[in-house]
Amino acid sequence: MFLIERTQALSHLQDLLQAAQDNRGSTAVITGPVAVGKTELAHSLVQIAEKELGAVALNARALTAGGPDQAGIFEQLAEGLESAHGRATDPGFPDVNAAPAERTYRQIAEDIARFSRRTPLLVVVDDLQHGDPESLAGVLHLVRLARTARIMVVLVLPDCSRLDIPLFHAELLREPHCTRFPLSPLSSAGVLEVVARNLDPGTAERTAEDYHRFSGGNPLVLRALIEESRGTGSGAAEDHGRPEEGRVQAGQISALAVLTSLHRSGPEAVEVARGIALLGPVASVEMLALLLGSSTDLVAYRVRSLQDAGILHEMRFRHPGASEMVLGDPEFDQLQATHYQVAVLLQAEGFSPSRVARHLVAAGTTTGRWAASVLRESAQEAIGQNDWAFAAVCLELAMRGPLDEEEKGLVVTELIRVQWRLNPARVIKYLPQCYELQRRGMIPDRDLVTLTGIFLWHGRAEEAATMLADAAGRTTDPADRAELHCFLSWATISYPELRARMAEADDSLFDRLSEAADPGSLRLQGALHATFGGQDRSDVGTLSKSVLSERVTRNEAVATVLQVLAYADELELAEEWDRRVMADTAEPGLSSSRGVHHAIRAEIMRRRGELSAAEWHAETALKHMAPRAWGVALGLPLAVLVSTHTARGNLAQADEYLSWIVPQEMSRTLYGVAHLHARGRYRLAAGQHWIAQRDFLSCGELVTRWNMDVASFVPWRLGAAEAALAQGDRPEARRLVEQHLRQPHGSLPQSRGAALRVYAGALEGHRRLTALTEAAELLSEGSDWYQRFLVLTDLSLAHQDLGDSQRARATGEQAWHSAIRCGAERLARTLLPRSSTAACPEPTELPAWSVIASAQLSEAELRVAELAAAGDTNREVSRKLFITISTVEQHLTRVYRKLQLSGRADLQRRLTGDSAVDPAASRSGCDRRVHGSVGGGTAD
């Protein structure tokens, strides 16, 4: 197939072969770049000689290496001559049966000449450039004998052999019967013809240009490309992207054909190709000469040879996968060392740090101080391009170089900052070294706040306190002192013991730092701490406005403020600002940031009683980071998962999450308190009442010591009261509930409603019913479906105990409905009678429009709308939801306005599916309802 554009040369060779039969012998030298079909042309001539002209062909190929088992050129020719002699019948033929080793190359050449008197011979020697000097001399002798014999000698040589065996070529020039046949790669028209013959004309018309561009007309590469397009190559195009329809797939097989061509061109050509692959876009003849330690003329000649072979176009490979294949060559055992040589060369020639650094990284070594500087500069450039992974690799390598103490401090600081963004777990191994360097004054103070936050994240509070105290005592810059004060404002919330540990080092430190703080930062600090200390809700506005302000820019600080809003039961504000933070300020490439925000959203959903949504967000949070990367913050998503599974009655799953190993230091953080409280809820549900009570009391000891004993944070007294009730200690339970109600935020509707439900457990008869009724009224206006389910369940049982079966059944149905909405059906089946659970529809039977409508409505509005749509009168809705008729009317008015309905009849038509809510108007909230309509919440 590759004799296209070779017919004229083959015809001329046939004429020479025909003339040799008339004692007019000749020599043909087939030359050209590597892999352009020289051997194919010689082989075609051999077939013609044997099948059409009756000549005998003797073939030999010069081999590299010259191992003991490899036959030389004349050994191969002698063996072929012996075989031909065995077929001859003329006894007058010369004796050629002597062993080749016993005859010289000249004798074998003369035997060949004598044999040609009987039969015309075609002698083909391929890859002659690899021949040793004696073999070359023997070939020259045979060429001279062929002039007057019935012999045609065909020598196959690449163009580059002129540099390898220049004297041999010079001798050939002296032979008048020697003819050269220079071959070149296929032209565009030739490639088109080859493709058309092997595929089809239509495909050839569409793809011939690509085939020629990738192969350069090199027949070996072209054949491989065609095989890949046929689909017979398993590696076709898998590493270079899927091409468009009708385009050529340049894959690994054709790239391997390029590598084969290079090796057949000789070691010098391979070296040039490796240099071009390493230098990439900066490759030039001059740069290659410097890298290879060769002359520019010699390098230029090698480059032209590869260009003539179709391997290169100017100074780059035509095949898109050739560079990768060349550098991945198993025989390239000096790849790393060569990368370092390239780095040294690029640095000396003044190329950019990033280009130099990539070769240093590939070399995996730094032996000069200059390399560390280059790697640091490259890391900064990579950070500017958001390539944090490469920045980390550069700094990792710089750390292994020859650095003094000050340089180590700079590099380890940058490395921790970079690795923190990629994976917080990766910084752990650098923290001890960072701490030691900081103690010796080698860590820049400007980076101390960032580093201290990382130390705290991984539970190294003592080291963080020491570093902060040291920096605060040393710095005199008001801006630095103000930054430290702002940092401590939120850090002492998430890590409450930090303040005490710093006070041990310097008890007046906080006062001195506050003198440098601006009024806005002081207000933020006051609001953060006031949330845990008083009944006044005015500080909530200060917190919410600070979330996206310039004073709260760090992800850790934003997360703390959002958690404080959630702990203060400002759930709507917390969710709104969390969504805005994720949309406006969270960096999309920062997995840790997304994980933390999912964990915060999970806590918000848990407190709203949306258990399914809480589980989903917590599980998603854990997917963003491995457990070790979470540090002490692992307690946040784990606490949500333990709480929600416990609340839903999935105790086995809750126990599995409790079996996770958590950092010991977590117990001294807010995350640890949340985890401890969740464990108490699990133990209480599992019947381990005494040990559960111990967990709740431990929570109380911690938050009291930290001055964070707020009813809405961790209602530990309610948990302890439930444990006391389970153990029959009603007076203790009442005492704990009464204390809870006197705590900050204890009188808020949600908190008071949950407390009254527990308190009712210590009462009997109508007093119990009264307490539960008040609790139901308080929780009916809230958003916590789980608490609502619990209080309605207890209220249903209270009615049953008093003999009011009708009210017990009606309230039980409402409790079952709430259980469905919050995802606690499993628990509800164990608490409610079968009549209550059978009378209410399963989740799939709820009105289809409610999923969309609820995205625009509050929880209270949605409950009213569903009952009204089902046909209940305002009075019936009022009785079922424990709200006034006036409140029902107000809710319905807002429902009609939000859903653009004319009245109750229109609302009922929506229920039957006669029309649909405008999806465009509700799109913004659909996701929340899909995941949260059976959502999570508190377990108390």
C-alpha positions, -999 to +999 in steps of 0.1 A: +000+000+000+029+023+006+043+021-030+022+051-038+044+078-052+072+051-055+062+037-089+088+058-109+116+047-086+105+011-088+104+012-126+139+026-127+152-001-104+136-028-126+154-014-156+187-017-137+179-052-126+171-061-162+204-047-174+222-067-148+211-099-165+231-087-195+264-084-175+258-047-169+257-048-132+249-018-111+244-004-076+213+013-063+215+034-031+180+039-017+182+068+007+158+091+025+146+099+060+138+071+084+106+051+079+096+066+045+094+032+028+130+025+017+128-011+029+094-016+013+107-004-020+137-028-018+114-057-008+091-050-038+121-052-061+131-085-045+096-099-053+099-088-089+134-103-092+124-137-079+089-141-094+092-123-127+129-123-137+141-155-122+169-139-104+182-151-070+179-126-041+205-124-013+193-104+017+212-090+046+207-065+073+232-047+094+224-050+131+234-028+160+249-042+192+268-070+174+260-098+199+275-132+196+243-147+182+239-121+155+251-128+120+270-101+103+262-088+068+285-113+049+275-142+071+239-136+061+249-133+024+270-164+026+241-184+041+218-171+014+244-181-013+248-216+002+210-220+001+210-209-036+239-233-043+219-262-029+193-255-055+218-254-084+226-285-105+257-273-124+288-291-109+310-264-123+298-239-097+324-226-072+325-244-038+307-222-014+302-248+013+331-237+035+320-221+067+316-183+064+339-177+093+367-194+074+365-169+046+371-132+044+345-107+034+364-102+001+363-140-006+326-141+000+321-111-023+341-129-050+321-161-045+290-141-051+304-127-083+314-162-095+279-175-087+263-147-108+278-163-139+252-190-137+223-170-122+216-133-120+217-120-084+200-092-066+220-084-034+201-062-009+217-048+022+195-029+046+204-005+074+240-005+062+248+024+085+251+000+114+278-021+096+313-024+110+343-011+090+353-046+077+318-052+065+317-018+048+350-025+030+335-059+019+304-041+005+326-017-014+345-046-029+312-063-039+300-030-055+331-028-077+328-065-087+291-060-096+301-035-124+311-064-147+289-091-133+253-102-134+247-085-101+226-057-089+235-044-055+208-024-035+220-006-005+194+009+019+207+039+039+191+067+058+201+103+050+217+107+084+242+080+076+263+106+058+274+117+092+279+082+105+299+067+076+310+097+055+340+078+039+318+050+027+295+076+010+325+093-005+337+060-020+303+053-035+305+086-053+335+074-072+316+045-087+300+055-120+275+026-120+261+037-087+227+054-087+209+071-058+172+068-052+162+095-027+128+090-011+107+115+008+075+113+029+042+111+010+027+143-002-008+154+007-021+138-025-002+106-017-017+105+018-052+110+003-047+081-020-034+058+008-064+067+030-089+062+002-075+027-005-075+016+031-107+033+043-131+048+017-130+079-006-155+098+015-135+094+047-103+102+029-117+135+016-127+145+052-096+134+070-067+134+046-055+168+058-055+156+095-037+124+085-010+144+067-007+169+096-002+142+122+020+119+101+039+143+080+035+118+052+057+093+071+043+059+059+049+041+092+030+066+113+003+069+086-003+032+087-006+033+125-031+062+123-052+043+098-052+012+121-064+034+150-092+048+129-103+014+121-107+007+158-081-021+159-059-001+182-068-004+219-050+028+228-065+050+201-069+086+211-076+077+247-050+101+260-055+130+236-092+137+238-121+124+218-120+141+183-149+155+166-170+134+142-150+125+111-117+136+126-085+116+129-078+099+162-041+102+170-035+078+199-008+057+215-002+033+187+006+060+162+027+077+189+046+045+194+052+044+156+069+079+160+091+065+188+100+035+166+110+058+138+132+078+161+150+047+173+155+036+138+171+070+131+198+063+156+208+074+191+217+109+180+182+115+166+166+101+198+187+126+219+175+155+198+139+143+200+142+140+238+156+175+240+127+189+219+102+170+241+118+184+273+122+220+261+087+221+246+078+255+232+112+271+240+131+245+219+155+259+193+186+247+177+207+269+199+190+256+231+193+220+220+230+225+212+236+238+248+216+210+263+233+182+243+268+198+244+269+196+206+275+221+178+246+240+163+254+228+128+252+191+139+220+197+158+205+216+129+213+187+106+196+162+130+166+185+133+163+188+095+165+150+092+135+146+116+116+173+097+123+155+064+110+123+080+077+139+088+084+136+126+088+173+132+072+205+120+096+232+126+106+226+163+076+206+174+063+171+170+035+167+145+019+139+165+001+153+197+012+123+218+048+121+206+064+141+234+047+120+260+058+088+243+094+100+239+097+110+275+080+077+286+105+056+266+117+028+289+152+032+275+153+068+287+168+060+321+183+095+326+150+113+324+152+129+359+188+139+354+180+155+321+151+174+336+176+189+360+200+198+332+171+215+314+162+234+346+198+247+350+198+257+313+165+275+315+175+293+346+208+304+330+190+316+299+166+337+320+133+319+315+104+323+339+105+306+373+074+285+366+090+270+335+122+262+354+103+249+384+084+223+363+117+207+354+130+209+389+098+192+401+102+165+374+138+160+384+127+157+421+159+172+434+174+206+443+211+209+448+216+246+447+202+275+468+190+291+436+165+263+431+146+270+463+142+306+453+129+296+419+105+271+434+091+297+458+086+323+430+069+296+409+046+287+437+035+323+440+029+325+403+009+292+405-012+306+433-020+336+412-032+312+385-052+292+410-030+262+405-027+253+441-016+217+435+015+227+416+023+254+442+023+227+468+046+205+448+070+233+443+071+242+480+074+205+490+105+203+469+119+236+482+116+222+517+141+194+508+167+219+495+195+237+513+177+263+533+187+284+563+163+289+592+147+321+579+141+305+545+126+274+561+102+296+580+091+313+549+087+281+529+069+261+556+045+290+561+036+291+524+034+254+522+010+251+551-012+278+536-013+261+502-018+225+516-046+238+539-066+248+508-060+215+491-065+192+521-063+203+557-050+169+567-018+174+547-006+203+570-005+181+601+031+168+595+044+204+592+029+219+623+056+207+648+083+222+626+063+254+621+059+258+659+096+253+665+105+279+639+080+303+653+094+300+687+128+310+672+113+340+655+115+326+620+078+327+611+066+361+597+041+377+621+019+387+592+010+350+587+005+342+623-033+346+624-037+322+595-013+296+610-029+299+644-064+292+630-049+260+614-033+250+647-067+254+664-085+235+637-062+205+644-066+208+682-033+223+690-047+250+713-018+252+737+007+258+708-017+283+692-020+302+725+017+304+729+022+316+694-005+343+697+008+355+731+043+357+717+032+377+686+009+400+706+037+408+730+062+415+703+041+435+677+037+472+680+019+478+648-018+489+656-030+472+624-014+439+635-028+442+670-063+450+656-061+419+634-052+397+664-081+411+683-105+404+655-092+369+652-096+362+689-132+375+687-143+345+668-116+320+677-125+321+714-161+312+705-152+280+686-123+272+709-134+286+743-104+275+763-081+296+741-088+327+762-079+309+794-047+295+780-036+329+767-045+346+800-021+322+817+007+336+796-005+372+799-036+381+818-038+417+804-033+407+768-070+410+757-073+444+772-043+457+754-054+443+721-089+457+724-073+492+727-062+488+690-095+474+677-119+496+658-154+501+670-169+478+644-147+449+656-156+456+692-193+455+683-188+422+666-169+407+695-196+420+719-224+405+697-207+371+695-203+368+732-236+384+741-254+358+721-243+333+747-249+355+776-282+374+776-318+376+766-314+407+744-319+398+707-306+431+693-271+416+689-284+392+662-287+420+637-250+430+643-240+394+637-260+389+605-247+421+590-211+411+598-212+379+579-203+395+546-185+426+560-148+434+556-143+426+593-153+389+587-135+377+557-119+345+568-138+313+561-133+302+597-147+335+610-177+334+587-184+298+598-183+308+634-207+337+630-231+314+611-229+288+638-236+314+665-267+325+646-279+288+645-271+283+682-292+314+689-321+297+670-320+324+644-324+297+618-339+317+589-311+343+592-284+316+595-297+298+564-302+330+544-267+342+551-251+308+546-267+307+512-254+342+504-219+333+516-218+302+495-229+321+464-209+353+469-178+346+488-171+308+490-144+298+466-157+270+443-123+252+443-120+250+480-135+216+491-129+223+528-150+255+526-179+236+509-177+209+535-179+233+564-209+251+549-227+218+543-221+209+580-235+243+591-265+238+568-269+203+583-271+218+618-296+244+607-318+217+591-315+196+623-327+225+644-356+230+620-366+194+625-358+185+589-340+153+596-336+140+561-322+172+548-299+174+578-286+139+571-280+147+535-260+179+542-240+162+569-231+132+547-223+156+519-200+175+542-181+144+550-176+136+514-158+168+509-131+160+534-116+128+549-122+125+587-086+134+596-089+166+575-118+178+596-097+182+627-117+190+658-145+203+635-154+166+627-177+169+657-201+191+638-212+168+610-209+137+633-231+153+659-258+160+633-257+125+620-259+109+654-287+132+665-308+128+633-304+090+632-313+088+669-343+111+663-355+089+635-351+057+655-321+044+635-300+036+666-277+011+648-267+038+623-262+064+651-240+039+669-219+034+638-212+072+636-204+072+673-178+045+667-157+069+646-124+079+662-124+117+669-095+139+680-091+139+718-088+177+717-123+180+702-138+177+737-126+212+746-144+229+716-179+237+707-178+209+682-170+185+710-199+197+732-223+192+703-209+157+698-212+149+735-248+161+736-256+139+705-241+109+723-262+116+753-294+116+731-284+083+716-277+067+750-310+080+763-328+065+734-309+032+738-321+029+774-287+038+790-302+064+812-276+069+839-247+072+814-268+095+792-274+117+822-236+118+828-231+130+792-256+158+796-241+169+829-207+169+813-220+192+786-233+215+814-200+216+832-182+227+800-206+254+788-208+267+823-171+269+826-170+287+793-198+311+801-218+297+772-247+282+791-275+292+767-306+271+764-307+273+726-271+260+722-272+226+738-303+221+760-284+198+783-308+203+812-337+190+792-317+159+783-307+154+819-343+159+829-355+132+805-328+109+819-340+117+854-376+109+845-365+076+830-349+068+863-380+078+882-366+110+897-394+135+890-383+162+914-348+164+898-365+165+863-387+195+874-357+213+889-337+209+857-365+221+835-372+251+857-335+260+855-336+256+817-364+281+815-344+307+835-314+304+812-307+329+783-330+321+754-349+296+776-382+316+773-381+316+734-411+298+720-391+268+706-371+264+738-400+269+761-422+245+741-396+218+742-391+224+780-428+221+787-430+188+769-403+174+791-418+191+822-452+174+814-435+141+819-432+149+856-469+157+859-501+137+860-537+140+846-550+174+836-519+192+847-499+171+822-525+178+795-524+216+802-486+217+800-486+197+767-513+218+752-493+250+759-462+233+745-481+224+713-493+260+709-458+273+713-443+249+688-471+252+663-458+286+651-422+274+649-404+255+622-393+224+641-414+196+628-396+170+650-404+189+682-439+193+670-442+155+664-429+148+699-453+171+717-483+160+696-474+124+703-473+130+740-505+151+738-523+123+720-513+098+747-524+123+774-558+125+759-559+087+757-550+084+794-579+108+802-603+087+782-608+112+753-603+088+725-616+112+698-591+139+706-564+113+711-570+099+676-572+134+660-540+145+677-523+112+669-531+117+632-515+152+634-485+137+652-481+111+624-484+138+598-456+157+615-435+125+617-438+121+580-428+156+574-397+154+595-387+118+586-394+101+619-420+076+607-400+047+622-400+062+656-436+073+653-447+037+646-433+027+680-449+056+699-483+060+683-512+035+681-519+018+648-551+038+643-531+070+642-505+058+617-530+042+594-554+071+591-529+096+576-514+093+541-479+083+534-455+110+520-462+099+484-499+107+489-494+144+500-507+170+475-483+172+446-485+210+445-473+213+481-437+204+473-436+235+450-458+257+470-439+251+503-408+266+487-426+300+489-445+295+522-434+294+558-439+262+577-469+276+595-485+289+563-480+255+546-497+236+574-527+259+572-528+257+534-528+219+533-556+216+558-577+243+541-571+226+507-582+193+521-616+210+530-612+219+567-629+250+579-610+278+596-623+266+630-612+230+622-578+242+612-576+263+643-584+233+665-561+209+647-531+233+648-538+248+682-539+284+669-566+311+669-591+315+640-576+350+634-542+335+629-556+310+604-572+338+584-540+358+584-520+328+572-545+320+544-544+357+532-506+354+528-510+320+511-534+334+485-511+364+478-479+343+475-495+317+453-516+342+433-549+324+442-583+340+443-595+321+474-602+288+491-619+273+460-588+280+439-567+265+466-587+233+465-585+232+427-547+232+430-551+202+453-570+182+426-544+191+399-566+214+378-538+239+376-502+242+386-482+267+406-460+288+384-426+269+385-406+301+376-420+318+407-410+289+430-378+277+414-355+293+439-369+272+468-376+239+451-343+224+461-348+231+497-382+215+497-372+184+478-344+177+503-360+193+533-397+185+532-391+157+555-361+175+571-340+174+603-340+192+637-332+191+674-337+159+693-347+175+725 
